[in-house]
Amino acid sequence: MKQVFLVPNFTKEGTLAVADQVVPQLLSLGFSLLCEEETARRLGPQAQHCQVMPYGECLDRCDLILVLGGDGSILRIAADAARHSCPVLGIKTGNIGFMSELDAHELHYLEDLAQGRYTIDRRLMLDVSIQRGGECIYVATLLNDAVITKWPLVRLINIEVHVNGTPITALRGDGIIIATPTGSTAYTLSAGGPIIEPNADCMAVTPICAHELGAKPFVLSADRVVTITAGHEENRASLSADGGAPFEVLPDDIITITRSAHSTQLVRLKNTGFYELIYQKLSD
């Protein structure tokens, strides 16, 4: 891992200060740094040590993507990183982060990276698509979750969920979340869904504020094919993958969610266990 694509989220307070420490430390450890033009502009004099090139070329040439930010920053690059089979190392400059491996005060672990003392944590991803009138109009690959919710937000929507062609639930509510194990500690957790070990081979289907006594979360094998219809004539729905821009869903649209052929590779330098991490992040 000698070519590092530096991806800082400068909207997070403290990211620039961390970048100013990370750049010289990586260079001293023998890494070459790649970055986009906007990153170079924000780095200022530090950018003279980086190879500046377009985003796609950075992805093609890098051995590692180093994300400075939070979980959202990792989510934004996860699909592209997975398609390029490129591992991701996160250094947290935001608030709660489950995917970022290091905090800003733990940069000494970068020496372990240089010495090859790390492991790769492979995370399940899902593919989501929308069919409208027999035509595929939307596709995305996600690491956390697909959220189908009401649009506009003032009325409930009808939701029907099928697994391998068999109906498992029909409800009225604010929406539904289909999450990977990685995403089980995100929106799904707030909606009452289960916490799932990140290396489990499954997905969770969790209703959002269902107006039904019997509406419960489901945990499904990752090999299942989930299809969903949502909305009605009076109030349509929208789909967001990993917190991205919402895409309007019409009542007759068919949303399909399946296991992706890609997986996110997260670099692990510490021996912090999942349940220890959960306790640290959520017990306050």
C-alpha positions as CSV (number, residue, x, y, z in Angstrom):
1,M,0.0,0.0,0.0
2,K,2.2,2.8,-1.2
3,Q,-0.2,5.0,-3.2
4,V,-2.7,6.7,-0.9
5,F,-5.7,8.7,-2.1
6,L,-6.3,11.4,0.4
7,V,-10.0,12.3,0.8
8,P,-10.6,14.9,3.5
9,N,-14.0,16.3,4.4
10,F,-13.2,19.9,5.1
11,T,-16.8,20.6,6.2
12,K,-15.8,18.8,9.5
13,E,-14.2,21.1,12.0
14,G,-10.6,20.0,12.6
15,T,-10.1,18.1,9.4
16,L,-7.5,20.6,8.0
17,A,-5.5,20.4,11.2
18,V,-5.5,16.6,11.0
19,A,-4.6,16.7,7.3
20,D,-1.6,18.9,8.2
21,Q,-0.4,16.2,10.5
22,V,-1.2,13.2,8.3
23,V,0.5,14.4,5.1
24,P,4.1,14.7,6.5
25,Q,3.7,11.6,8.6
26,L,2.6,9.5,5.6
27,L,5.5,10.9,3.5
28,S,8.0,10.1,6.2
29,L,6.7,6.5,6.2
30,G,7.3,6.2,2.5
31,F,3.8,6.6,1.1
32,S,3.0,8.6,-2.1
33,L,-0.1,10.8,-1.9
34,L,-2.7,11.4,-4.5
35,C,-5.5,14.0,-4.2
36,E,-8.0,16.0,-6.3
37,E,-7.4,19.7,-7.2
38,E,-9.9,21.0,-4.6
39,T,-8.2,19.0,-1.8
40,A,-4.8,20.4,-3.0
41,R,-6.2,23.9,-2.9
42,R,-7.4,23.5,0.7
43,L,-4.1,21.9,1.8
44,G,-2.1,24.9,0.7
45,P,1.7,24.4,0.9
46,Q,1.3,20.7,1.9
47,A,-0.1,20.0,-1.5
48,Q,3.3,20.3,-3.1
49,H,4.0,16.8,-1.8
50,C,0.9,15.3,-3.5
51,Q,0.2,14.2,-7.0
52,V,-2.9,16.1,-8.1
53,M,-5.2,14.4,-10.6
54,P,-8.9,13.9,-11.3
55,Y,-11.0,11.7,-9.0
56,G,-11.3,8.8,-11.4
57,E,-7.5,8.7,-11.9
58,C,-6.9,8.8,-8.2
59,L,-9.2,5.7,-7.8
60,D,-7.4,3.9,-10.6
61,R,-3.9,4.4,-9.2
62,C,-4.3,4.2,-5.5
63,D,-3.7,1.3,-3.2
64,L,-5.6,2.8,-0.3
65,I,-8.2,5.5,0.3
66,L,-7.6,7.5,3.4
67,V,-10.8,9.3,4.5
68,L,-10.6,12.2,7.0
69,G,-14.1,12.9,8.3
70,G,-16.8,10.6,9.7
71,D,-19.0,7.7,8.6
72,G,-20.8,9.9,6.1
73,S,-17.5,10.7,4.4
74,I,-16.8,6.9,4.1
75,L,-20.3,6.2,2.8
76,R,-19.9,8.7,0.0
77,I,-16.8,6.9,-1.4
78,A,-17.7,3.4,-0.4
79,A,-19.3,2.2,-3.7
80,D,-16.5,3.6,-5.9
81,A,-13.9,2.1,-3.5
82,A,-15.6,-1.3,-3.7
83,R,-15.8,-1.2,-7.5
84,H,-12.0,-0.6,-7.6
85,S,-11.3,-3.2,-4.9
86,C,-9.6,-0.4,-2.9
87,P,-9.4,-0.6,0.9
88,V,-10.5,2.4,3.0
89,L,-9.0,3.7,6.2
90,G,-11.0,6.3,8.1
91,I,-9.6,8.9,10.5
92,K,-12.5,10.4,12.4
93,T,-12.8,14.2,12.6
94,G,-16.6,14.1,13.1
95,N,-18.8,12.9,16.0
96,I,-20.0,9.3,16.4
97,G,-18.2,7.1,13.9
98,F,-18.4,3.3,13.7
99,M,-16.5,2.8,10.5
100,S,-13.6,5.2,11.0
101,E,-10.7,3.2,12.5
102,L,-8.6,6.0,14.1
103,D,-9.3,9.1,16.1
104,A,-7.3,12.2,15.4
105,H,-5.0,11.5,18.3
106,E,-4.1,8.0,17.1
107,L,-2.0,8.8,14.1
108,H,0.9,6.7,15.5
109,Y,-1.0,3.7,14.2
110,L,0.0,4.8,10.6
111,E,3.4,3.2,11.3
112,D,1.6,-0.2,11.6
113,L,0.0,0.5,8.2
114,A,3.4,1.1,6.7
115,Q,4.8,-2.1,8.3
116,G,1.8,-4.2,7.0
117,R,0.4,-4.8,10.5
118,Y,-3.2,-4.5,9.6
119,T,-6.3,-6.6,8.7
120,I,-9.0,-6.1,6.1
121,D,-12.6,-6.1,7.4
122,R,-14.9,-6.9,4.4
123,R,-18.4,-5.5,4.7
124,L,-21.6,-6.7,2.9
125,M,-23.1,-4.2,0.4
126,L,-26.5,-4.2,-1.3
127,D,-27.6,-3.2,-4.8
128,V,-30.9,-1.4,-5.1
129,S,-32.7,-0.6,-8.4
130,I,-36.1,0.8,-9.4
131,Q,-38.1,-0.6,-12.3
132,R,-40.8,1.7,-13.9
133,G,-42.9,0.3,-16.7
134,G,-40.4,-2.5,-17.3
135,E,-37.4,-0.1,-17.5
136,C,-34.7,0.2,-14.9
137,I,-34.5,3.9,-14.0
138,Y,-32.3,3.9,-10.9
139,V,-29.4,1.8,-9.6
140,A,-27.1,2.2,-6.6
141,T,-24.8,0.2,-4.5
142,L,-24.9,0.9,-0.7
143,L,-23.0,0.1,2.4
144,N,-25.4,1.3,5.1
145,D,-29.0,1.3,4.0
146,A,-31.8,2.1,1.6
147,V,-34.5,4.3,3.1
148,I,-37.9,4.5,1.4
149,T,-40.0,7.2,3.0
150,K,-43.0,9.4,2.4
151,W,-42.7,12.4,0.0
152,P,-43.9,15.0,0.8
153,L,-43.7,14.4,4.5
154,V,-47.2,15.2,5.6
155,R,-49.1,11.9,5.0
156,L,-48.5,8.2,5.5
157,I,-47.7,5.8,2.6
158,N,-48.7,2.3,1.8
159,I,-45.8,-0.2,1.8
160,E,-45.7,-3.8,0.6
161,V,-42.6,-6.0,1.0
162,H,-42.0,-9.3,-0.8
163,V,-39.1,-11.7,-0.2
164,N,-38.3,-14.0,-3.1
165,G,-41.7,-13.3,-4.4
166,T,-43.6,-14.1,-1.1
167,P,-45.3,-11.2,0.7
168,I,-43.9,-10.7,4.3
169,T,-45.6,-7.4,5.4
170,A,-47.9,-4.7,4.2
171,L,-48.3,-1.5,6.3
172,R,-49.0,2.2,6.4
173,G,-46.4,4.4,7.9
174,D,-43.6,6.9,7.3
175,G,-41.5,4.4,5.4
176,I,-39.1,1.4,5.7
177,I,-35.4,0.8,5.9
178,I,-33.4,-2.0,4.4
179,A,-30.0,-2.1,6.1
180,T,-26.8,-4.1,6.0
181,P,-25.2,-5.2,9.3
182,T,-23.0,-2.2,8.9
183,G,-26.0,0.0,8.7
184,S,-27.8,-1.6,11.7
185,T,-26.2,1.0,14.0
186,A,-27.4,3.9,11.9
187,Y,-31.0,5.0,11.1
188,T,-32.3,1.4,11.6
189,L,-31.2,1.6,15.2
190,S,-33.2,4.8,15.8
191,A,-36.2,3.2,14.2
192,G,-36.2,0.2,16.6
193,G,-34.3,-2.2,14.4
194,P,-31.8,-4.8,15.7
195,I,-28.0,-4.2,16.2
196,I,-26.3,-6.8,14.0
197,E,-22.6,-7.8,14.1
198,P,-21.0,-6.2,11.0
199,N,-19.7,-9.4,9.6
200,A,-23.0,-11.2,9.7
201,D,-24.4,-12.4,6.4
202,C,-27.9,-10.8,6.5
203,M,-30.0,-7.6,6.1
204,A,-32.6,-6.0,8.3
205,V,-36.0,-4.7,7.1
206,T,-37.3,-2.1,9.6
207,P,-40.6,-0.1,9.4
208,I,-40.4,3.6,10.2
209,C,-43.3,4.8,12.5
210,A,-45.7,2.1,11.2
211,H,-49.4,2.8,12.0
212,E,-49.8,-1.0,12.6
213,L,-49.8,-3.0,15.8
214,G,-48.1,-5.9,14.2
215,A,-45.4,-4.2,12.2
216,K,-42.0,-5.7,13.2
217,P,-38.5,-5.7,11.9
218,F,-37.3,-8.7,9.9
219,V,-33.7,-10.1,9.6
220,L,-33.3,-11.8,6.3
221,S,-30.5,-13.8,4.7
222,A,-28.4,-11.7,2.5
223,D,-29.1,-14.0,-0.4
224,R,-32.8,-13.1,-0.4
225,V,-34.3,-10.8,-3.1
226,V,-36.4,-8.1,-1.5
227,T,-39.0,-6.2,-3.6
228,I,-41.0,-3.2,-2.3
229,T,-43.8,-1.0,-3.6
230,A,-44.5,2.2,-1.8
231,G,-46.7,5.3,-1.9
232,H,-50.2,5.9,-3.3
233,E,-51.9,8.4,-5.6
234,E,-52.2,11.0,-2.8
235,N,-48.7,10.8,-1.5
236,R,-45.7,9.4,-3.3
237,A,-42.5,8.1,-1.8
238,S,-38.8,8.6,-2.2
239,L,-35.7,6.4,-2.0
240,S,-32.3,7.4,-0.6
241,A,-29.3,5.1,-0.7
242,D,-26.7,5.7,2.0
243,G,-28.1,9.2,2.7
244,G,-27.8,10.4,-0.9
245,A,-30.2,12.6,-2.7
246,P,-33.8,11.3,-2.7
247,F,-35.2,9.8,-5.8
248,E,-39.0,10.0,-6.3
249,V,-40.8,6.6,-6.3
250,L,-44.2,6.3,-8.0
251,P,-46.8,3.9,-6.6
252,D,-46.3,1.3,-9.4
253,D,-42.5,1.4,-9.2
254,I,-40.8,-1.8,-8.1
255,I,-37.8,-1.4,-5.8
256,T,-35.5,-4.4,-5.8
257,I,-32.7,-5.0,-3.2
258,T,-30.2,-7.8,-3.5
259,R,-26.7,-8.7,-2.3
260,S,-24.0,-6.8,-4.2
261,A,-21.1,-8.5,-5.9
262,H,-18.9,-5.8,-4.3
263,S,-17.9,-5.4,-0.7
264,T,-16.4,-2.5,1.2
265,Q,-12.9,-3.2,2.6
266,L,-12.1,-1.4,5.8
267,V,-8.6,-1.3,7.1
268,R,-8.3,-2.3,10.8
269,L,-5.2,-1.3,12.8
270,K,-6.5,-1.8,16.3
271,N,-8.0,-4.8,18.1
272,T,-11.2,-3.1,19.3
273,G,-14.1,-5.5,19.2
274,F,-17.6,-4.7,17.8
275,Y,-19.3,-4.9,21.2
276,E,-16.6,-2.9,22.9
277,L,-17.1,-0.2,20.2
278,I,-20.9,-0.3,20.6
279,Y,-20.6,0.2,24.3
280,Q,-18.2,3.1,23.9
281,K,-20.3,4.9,21.3
282,L,-23.8,4.3,22.6
283,S,-23.7,4.0,26.3
284,D,-23.4,7.6,27.2
